[in-house]
Amino acid sequence: MNIAGYKLYSIETSRFALDGGTMFGIIPKVMWEKEAPSDDNNCIQLVTRSLLLVGHGRKILVDSGNGNKWKEKFKSIYNIDTDSVNIESSLKKYGFYTEDITDVFCTHLHFDHVGGNTTYSNGKLIPVFSNATYWVQNENWKLANSPSEKDQGSFMEHDWSVLAENGMIEFVDGKEQFLPNIDIELSYGHTIGMMLPKLSDNSEILIYMADLIPMAAHIPLPWIMSYDINSGLTLKEKNNLLPKAVEEDWTIFFEHDPVHEACKVQFDGKHFRLKRTVKISE
């Protein structure tokens, strides 16, 4: 797929699992399990999926997934798999390497979105993308470094500390465009200052939904995660974006759906739903 002067690639960076009840909030298990089957621990299978944009003299990676810095205890809790799929292998599939990346667009600083920003080498914390500028929304940075009790488990300083020490972070304020031909939608329901990149040209619009709509099952308005700090605001934000997605035939990109990379959306008179799946890298 080509949009706004970029060639797009879907980059799967890990597989993991989270509690299904938490992923679907008030939705009863008898309903959500039809969309996302759970295991004996009530966990559903997820992926971390980045979007690589190649064009305008840049190679931009949107989010970097869970990364590989996990101790066995937490790796087991979240069933994190970076052996069968990871950033390096997925980039190499298309002929790219971590040192080729010029920019890392961090939608927000939760561990499953920026864990791949850094790694350990011989016991030393280092950047994974050694030649990149890492773009971070200032509001989310402030929250990540002074989280509430509800948020603190989602933020891990080792995902960004060495980047700050090396002067590799550029801070973003508001919705002003900071990368060529990439507009920004800001979201505050899941976390404060989550950036959703949107690409558009005369023929196509694509938006990377991050955790506003992490899976196709989350397209219907009330299907909202309990992880969100303000579910009412998430509802309002979905209600604002989804009618536009239908009317203007947007492609919405899923960061965590293990089946669907992206899709078109329809409104059936009662609910917004997946219309058809879209393959990004074909």
MOLIN-V596196 format. One record per pair of residues at least 24 apart in sequence whose C-alpha atoms are under 8 Angstrom apart, sorted by the first residue. I is the first residue (numbers start at 0). J is the second residue. D is the distance in Angstrom with one decimal. If there is no record, write none. Layout:
# MOLIN-V596196
I/J/D  I/J/D
This chain:
# MOLIN-V596196
0/279/5.6  0/280/6.1  0/281/6.5  2/198/6.5  2/199/6.3  2/200/6.3  2/203/6.6  2/204/7.5  2/205/8.0  3/180/6.2  3/198/6.2  3/199/5.7  3/200/5.1  4/54/5.9  4/55/6.7  4/180/7.8  5/52/5.6  5/53/5.1  5/54/4.5  5/55/7.2  6/52/5.8  6/53/5.1  6/54/6.4  7/50/7.0  7/51/5.8  7/52/4.9  7/53/6.6  7/279/6.6  7/280/6.4  8/50/5.9  8/51/5.0  8/52/6.7  8/279/6.2  8/280/4.8  9/48/6.9  9/49/6.3  9/50/5.1  9/51/6.4  9/260/7.4  9/279/6.0  9/280/5.8  10/48/5.6  10/49/4.9  10/50/5.8  10/51/6.7  10/86/7.1  10/89/5.6  10/90/6.7  11/46/7.1  11/47/6.0  11/48/4.3  11/49/6.1  11/84/6.9  11/85/6.7  11/86/6.9  11/89/6.2  12/46/7.5  12/47/5.5  12/48/5.8  12/49/7.0  12/63/7.0  12/64/5.8  12/65/7.5  12/66/7.7  12/81/7.1  12/84/5.9  12/85/4.1  12/86/4.6  12/89/6.8  13/46/5.7  13/47/5.3  13/48/7.5  13/64/6.7  13/65/6.6  13/66/7.6  13/79/7.0  13/80/5.7  13/81/5.0  13/83/8.0  13/84/5.5  13/85/5.3  13/86/7.7  14/44/7.4  14/45/5.9  14/46/4.3  14/47/6.3  14/78/7.8  14/79/5.8  14/80/5.1  14/81/6.8  14/84/7.3  15/44/6.1  15/45/5.3  15/46/5.9  15/47/7.8  15/77/5.8  15/78/5.1  15/79/4.3  15/80/6.1  16/42/5.8  16/43/5.4  16/44/4.7  16/45/5.4  16/46/8.0  16/77/5.3  16/78/5.6  16/79/7.1  17/42/5.1  17/43/5.7  17/44/7.1  17/45/7.4  17/77/6.2  18/42/4.2  18/43/6.3  19/43/5.4  21/224/6.0  21/225/5.0  21/226/6.7  22/223/7.3  22/224/4.6  22/225/6.3  22/226/7.2  23/217/7.8  23/222/5.8  23/223/5.5  23/224/4.8  23/225/6.7  24/222/7.0  24/223/5.7  24/224/4.9  24/225/4.6  25/222/7.5  25/223/7.7  25/225/7.9  26/221/7.8  26/222/6.4  31/216/7.8  34/216/6.2  35/216/7.7  44/257/6.9  45/255/5.3  45/256/5.8  45/257/5.3  46/254/7.2  46/255/4.7  46/256/6.2  46/257/5.4  47/111/7.0  47/112/7.4  47/254/5.7  47/255/5.2  48/253/7.4  48/254/4.7  48/255/6.2  49/254/6.6  55/179/7.0  57/100/7.6  57/101/5.8  57/102/7.3  58/99/6.9  58/100/5.0  58/101/5.3  58/102/6.5  59/100/6.2  59/101/6.0  59/102/4.7  59/103/5.8  59/104/7.0  60/100/6.9  60/102/6.3  60/103/4.8  60/104/6.0  61/103/5.9  61/104/4.6  61/105/6.3  61/106/7.2  62/103/6.6  62/104/5.9  62/105/5.1  62/106/6.4  62/112/5.3  62/113/5.8  63/103/7.9  63/105/7.9  63/111/7.9  63/112/5.6  63/113/5.1  63/114/6.5  63/115/4.6  63/116/6.0  64/110/7.5  64/111/4.9  64/112/4.4  64/113/5.5  64/114/5.6  64/115/5.3  65/110/6.0  65/111/4.2  65/112/6.2  65/113/6.6  65/114/4.4  65/115/5.6  66/111/7.7  66/113/7.5  66/114/4.4  66/115/3.6  66/116/7.2  66/117/7.4  66/118/7.2  67/114/7.5  67/115/6.9  67/118/6.6  68/114/7.6  68/118/5.9  68/119/6.7  86/115/7.7  97/127/6.7  97/128/5.3  97/129/7.6  98/127/8.0  98/128/5.5  98/129/5.9  98/130/5.8  98/131/7.8  99/128/7.8  99/130/7.2  100/128/6.3  100/130/6.7  100/131/5.7  101/128/8.0  101/130/6.0  101/131/4.2  101/132/6.3  102/131/4.7  102/132/4.7  102/133/5.8  102/134/7.3  103/131/6.5  103/132/6.2  103/133/4.7  103/134/6.1  104/133/6.2  104/134/5.1  104/135/7.1  105/133/7.0  105/134/5.8  105/135/5.5  105/136/7.9  105/194/7.6  106/135/7.3  106/136/7.8  106/193/5.4  106/194/4.6  106/195/6.2  106/196/8.0  106/209/6.8  107/135/7.2  107/136/7.3  107/139/6.3  107/190/7.8  107/192/7.3  107/193/5.1  107/194/6.7  108/139/7.0  108/140/7.3  108/143/6.6  108/154/6.4  109/143/8.0  109/153/5.1  109/154/5.1  109/155/7.5  110/153/5.8  110/154/5.7  110/155/6.2  110/158/7.2  113/158/6.2  114/158/5.3  115/158/7.4  116/158/6.0  116/159/7.1  117/157/7.4  117/158/5.6  117/159/7.1  117/161/7.8  124/157/7.7  124/161/6.7  125/161/6.5  126/161/7.0  126/162/6.6  131/167/7.2  132/167/5.3  132/168/6.0  132/169/6.8  133/162/7.8  133/167/6.0  133/168/4.7  133/169/6.1  134/168/5.9  134/169/5.0  134/170/6.0  134/171/6.8  135/168/6.9  135/169/6.3  135/170/5.1  135/171/5.9  136/170/5.7  136/171/4.6  136/172/6.1  136/173/7.6  136/192/6.3  136/193/7.3  136/194/7.1  137/170/5.5  137/171/5.5  137/172/5.8  137/192/7.7  138/172/7.6  138/191/6.4  138/192/5.4  139/190/7.6  139/191/5.5  139/192/5.1  139/193/6.9  142/191/7.2  186/211/7.4  186/233/7.8  186/236/7.1  187/229/7.6  187/232/6.9  187/233/7.2  188/227/6.0  188/228/6.0  188/229/4.7  188/230/5.8  188/231/7.2  188/232/4.7  188/233/4.2  188/234/7.9  188/236/7.5  189/226/6.9  189/227/3.9  189/228/5.4  189/229/6.4  189/230/7.2  189/233/6.5  190/227/6.5  190/228/5.9  190/229/7.8  203/248/7.9  203/249/7.0  203/250/7.8  204/247/7.9  204/248/7.4  204/249/5.0  204/250/6.1  205/249/5.6  205/250/4.6  205/251/5.7  205/252/7.1  206/249/7.3  206/250/6.5  206/251/5.1  206/252/6.1  207/251/6.1  207/252/4.8  207/253/6.7  207/254/7.6  208/251/6.5  208/252/5.9  208/253/6.1  208/254/7.1  209/252/8.0  209/253/6.7  209/254/5.5  210/254/7.4  211/237/7.4  212/253/7.0  213/253/5.4  213/254/5.6  213/255/5.2  213/256/6.6  214/253/5.6  214/254/7.1  214/255/5.7  214/256/4.5  214/259/7.7  215/253/7.2  215/256/6.7  215/259/7.0  215/262/7.9  215/272/7.8  215/273/6.5  218/271/6.1  218/272/5.8  218/273/7.2  219/270/5.7  219/271/5.0  219/272/6.0  220/270/7.3  220/271/7.1  241/271/7.4  250/277/7.5
